[in-house]
């Protein structure tokens, strides 16, 4: 089974431009099935800024891990219909994994990057209570004297609501529980995610908050508001009716000898090829592919020069001229990931300092001869006197 990794960057708030994670043609619905049971989304917040990742799901589990592999959020309950994560400044790289729930034939997801949490209709009423109704909110200090709080609320039948908890500046663990079944729906472990919003259907719930580092005091705000309507459910109905859209190949089916659609593949034709985290040499190298290796192609960047391919251990981007394509490759889904070229390495050339070596014996020799010369001029050279004396004796 292949998994596809979709690298994205959270946009800085100053840009005020939401970025679709994959921006596929036609719609932005991700379909998870037997060919693609899961996807990994690499989240790279801009340094010093905040940002939000929003995901709507059906029959899918969601897990978020930090840069060192620690699980900081997980849910595998169909009661969770949507989630928004608010990342603190300098949160670092995170990976969001979406997979089919056990027993689900197909699962669906839509993921977008936003500068801030989605604006909701209505203003909640601020109250001083740990029991909230729809359209209410409350503040809960989380410090050394009161490190934890529990909030309960009930969503009326035949309705859906969003539960939002923000706790800036502190590593807070938040756990959402369905109280009637005493079932944990989702857990956020103390991390650099400083806010979370979850969409749930009618029922009774409890949200438990715990500050894992009380030296970093915070005031958690919890609010409950009606869930806004989106077109996600209608897109799922259309996908189920068509039963043809997959994340790996949205091109028209090209039958082969078995009457099945031929997936797009690339066969590496060079001795080796880098698999990068994004389209362009400016992205890091994740793995390598070698001559003759056959990889499934799941998409293309807008410039069509780089391909998103799946491997047994993950996925990566590869330049399209490093192999030959085969199968249904005419209408690969485009992924709106910016092309980034590596800058040339800077080279500074400096003149080396060559040391000059001197032989002290040469200096001694020169000094000796200089002294002999002076002695000869003054008539004090002993060697000369001895020579005269010998001649006189002869």
VENBELZI-V552670 format. One record per residue. RES is the residue in one letter. OMEGA is omega in whole degrees, -180 to 180 (999 if undefined). Layout:
RES/OMEGA, RES/OMEGA
This chain:
X/-178, X/175, X/-179, X/-179, X/-178, X/-179, X/178, X/175, X/174, X/-178, X/176, X/-178, X/-177, X/-178, X/179, X/-180, X/177, X/-177, X/174, X/-177, X/-174, X/172, X/180, X/179, X/179, X/174, X/-177, X/180, X/176, X/180, X/178, X/-178, X/-177, X/-179, X/179, X/-176, X/-178, X/176, X/173, X/178, X/178, X/-176, X/-179, X/179, X/175, X/-178, X/176, X/-178, X/174, X/179, X/-175, X/169, X/180, X/-180, X/171, X/-175, X/168, X/-180, X/-177, X/172, X/-179, X/177, X/176, X/176, X/179, X/-173, X/-179, X/175, X/178, X/177, X/-178, X/174, X/174, X/172, X/177, X/-177, X/-179, X/178, X/178, X/-176, X/-178, X/-178, X/169, X/179, X/175, X/-177, X/179, X/176, X/180, X/-179, X/-179, X/-176, X/173, X/177, X/177, X/-179, X/179, X/-178, X/175, X/172, X/178, X/179, X/180, X/177, X/177, X/174, X/-174, X/179, X/171, X/-173, X/176, X/175, X/-175, X/176, X/179, X/-178, X/-178, X/177, X/-179, X/179, X/177, X/178, X/-177, X/177, X/180, X/180, X/177, X/-178, X/176, X/175, X/-176, X/170, X/178, X/-178, X/175, X/176, X/178, X/178, X/-177, X/176, X/177, X/-176, X/-176, X/-179, X/177, X/-176, X/-176, X/175, X/177, X/-178, X/177, X/-179, X/-180, X/177, X/-178, X/179, X/178, X/177, X/177, X/-178, X/175, X/176, X/-176, X/176, X/177, X/-178, X/-173, X/171, X/-178, X/177, X/-174, X/171, X/180, X/-179, X/179, X/-175, X/170, X/-168, X/-178, X/179, X/-175, X/-174, X/177, X/-178, X/-176, X/179, X/172, X/179, X/-179, X/-172, X/177, X/167, X/-174, X/176, X/180, X/176, X/-180, X/177, X/-178, X/175, X/-178, X/180, X/178, X/-174, X/177, X/178, X/-180, X/-179, X/179, X/175, X/-177, X/179, X/-173, X/173, X/175, X/-177, X/177, X/173, X/-180, X/175, X/180, X/-180, X/178, X/-179, X/176, X/-180, X/179, X/178, X/175, X/178, X/-176, X/-178, X/179, X/177, X/178, X/179, X/179, X/-179, X/179, X/179, X/-180, X/178, X/-180, X/-174, X/172, X/179, X/-175, X/-175, X/177, X/179, X/177, X/-177, X/175, X/-175, X/173, X/-176, X/-180, X/-180, X/-178, X/178, X/-179, X/179, X/177, X/178, X/174, X/177, X/-175, X/-178, X/176, X/-178, X/177, X/-180, X/178, X/171, X/-172, X/-179, X/177, X/-178, X/178, X/-178, X/177, X/179, X/-177, X/178, X/-180, X/-175, X/-179, X/171, X/-173, X/-175, X/179, X/-180, X/-177, X/-176, X/176, X/180, X/-178, X/-179, X/-175, X/176, X/-176, X/180, X/177, X/180, X/-178, X/-176, X/173, X/-175, X/178, X/177, X/179, X/-177, X/-179, X/179, X/179, X/180, X/-179, X/178, X/-171, X/-179, X/180, X/179, X/180, X/-178, X/178, X/179, X/-176, X/-175, X/-174, X/-174, X/178, X/180, X/179, X/176, X/-173, X/177, X/-174, X/174, X/-179, X/-180, X/179, X/176, X/-180, X/179, X/180, X/-180, X/177, X/-180, X/179, X/178, X/-179, X/178, X/-178, X/-179, X/177, X/-177, X/178, X/179, X/-178, X/180, X/177, X/179, X/180, X/-179, X/-180, X/179, X/-180, X/-178, X/176, X/179, X/178, X/180, X/179, X/179, X/179, X/-179, X/-178, X/180, X/-178, X/-176, X/-174, X/180, X/179, X/179, X/179, X/-178, X/178, X/-179, X/179, X/-180, X/178, X/178, X/180, X/999
